């Protein structure tokens, strides 16, 4: 767990422990609030997603059917989001063209779809610096152990380099995106 996540969790728990009952009730009510998922879009046929596009600077993930955006999601990135991932532990999200190649329904996070990082070019770049490029870069939901505290992650960059969405959004992405779908990650 990164220092940032540990700090957020600790501060949130501390606030709940010392907060007046009204504040604790308000925070718990927010945790129970469900945000609608992609209500402004038309239904999408399963398997019609031809590409996933991520724009890190916008904090957006787009599901594409040809040149048409069919879904858009607010994302969280690594604790150090600017620039291309160079080595394991730099907490950056890679930039470039990859493939969504396999999925894990039993990960430490709510579902995860693997991004084919590192590419051969990524390995060569890291090797030139004598570094390990890392791996296990995924699109995933929130940590499985968050329970009522999941709202504390909303709008923050908190991953170790992965791309995170809400659990409800992850359910939709999981259903709509097939293994083998290209993903293009831009600054």
NORZIPE-V50080 format. One record per pair of residues at least 6 apart in sequence whose C-alpha atoms are under 6 Angstrom apart, sorted by the first residue. I is the first residue (numbers start at 1). J is the second residue. D is the distance in Angstrom with one decimal. If there is no record, write none. Layout:
I&J&D ; I&J&D
This chain:
16&24&5.6 ; 31&148&5.3 ; 31&151&5.5 ; 46&176&5.0 ; 47&176&6.0 ; 49&64&5.5 ; 49&65&4.9 ; 49&177&6.0 ; 50&64&5.8 ; 50&65&5.1 ; 51&64&5.2 ; 51&181&5.8 ; 51&182&5.1 ; 51&183&5.8 ; 52&62&5.7 ; 52&63&4.8 ; 52&64&5.9 ; 52&183&4.5 ; 53&61&5.8 ; 53&62&5.1 ; 53&183&5.7 ; 53&184&4.9 ; 53&185&6.0 ; 54&60&5.9 ; 54&61&4.4 ; 54&185&4.6 ; 54&186&6.0 ; 55&186&4.9 ; 55&187&6.0 ; 56&187&5.1 ; 57&187&5.7 ; 59&74&5.8 ; 59&75&5.2 ; 60&73&5.5 ; 60&74&4.9 ; 60&75&5.5 ; 61&72&5.6 ; 61&73&5.2 ; 62&71&5.7 ; 62&72&4.5 ; 63&69&5.9 ; 63&70&5.7 ; 63&71&5.1 ; 64&70&5.7 ; 75&164&5.5 ; 75&165&5.2 ; 76&156&5.9 ; 76&157&4.7 ; 76&163&5.9 ; 76&164&5.0 ; 77&157&4.8 ; 77&159&5.7 ; 77&162&6.0 ; 77&163&5.1 ; 78&91&4.9 ; 78&92&5.1 ; 78&93&5.9 ; 78&157&5.6 ; 78&158&5.5 ; 78&159&4.3 ; 78&160&4.8 ; 78&161&4.0 ; 79&91&5.5 ; 79&157&5.3 ; 79&158&5.1 ; 80&91&5.2 ; 80&92&5.2 ; 81&92&5.0 ; 84&94&4.8 ; 84&95&5.1 ; 85&92&4.8 ; 85&93&5.5 ; 85&94&4.4 ; 86&126&6.0 ; 86&133&5.9 ; 87&131&6.0 ; 87&132&5.4 ; 87&133&4.0 ; 87&134&5.7 ; 88&132&5.8 ; 88&133&5.2 ; 88&134&3.9 ; 91&160&4.4 ; 91&161&4.6 ; 92&161&4.6 ; 93&161&4.3 ; 93&162&6.0 ; 95&185&4.8 ; 95&186&5.5 ; 96&184&5.7 ; 96&185&5.2 ; 97&183&5.9 ; 97&184&4.5 ; 98&116&5.4 ; 98&182&5.9 ; 98&183&5.3 ; 99&115&5.7 ; 99&116&5.3 ; 99&180&5.8 ; 99&181&5.7 ; 99&182&4.3 ; 99&183&5.4 ; 100&114&5.6 ; 100&115&4.8 ; 100&179&5.6 ; 100&180&5.4 ; 100&181&5.4 ; 101&114&5.9 ; 101&179&5.0 ; 101&180&5.2 ; 102&113&5.9 ; 102&114&5.4 ; 102&179&5.8 ; 103&112&5.6 ; 103&113&4.2 ; 103&114&5.8 ; 104&111&5.9 ; 104&112&5.2 ; 105&111&4.6 ; 108&144&6.0 ; 109&141&5.8 ; 109&142&5.4 ; 109&143&4.2 ; 109&144&5.1 ; 110&141&4.5 ; 110&142&5.5 ; 110&144&5.7 ; 111&140&5.6 ; 112&138&5.9 ; 112&139&5.5 ; 112&140&4.3 ; 113&138&5.3 ; 113&139&5.2 ; 114&138&4.4 ; 115&137&5.6 ; 115&138&5.4 ; 117&135&6.0 ; 123&133&5.8 ; 126&132&5.9 ; 126&133&5.3 ; 137&162&5.0 ; 138&162&5.1 ; 139&163&4.7 ; 139&164&5.7 ; 140&164&5.0 ; 141&164&5.4 ; 141&165&5.1 ; 141&166&5.2 ; 141&167&4.7 ; 141&170&5.6
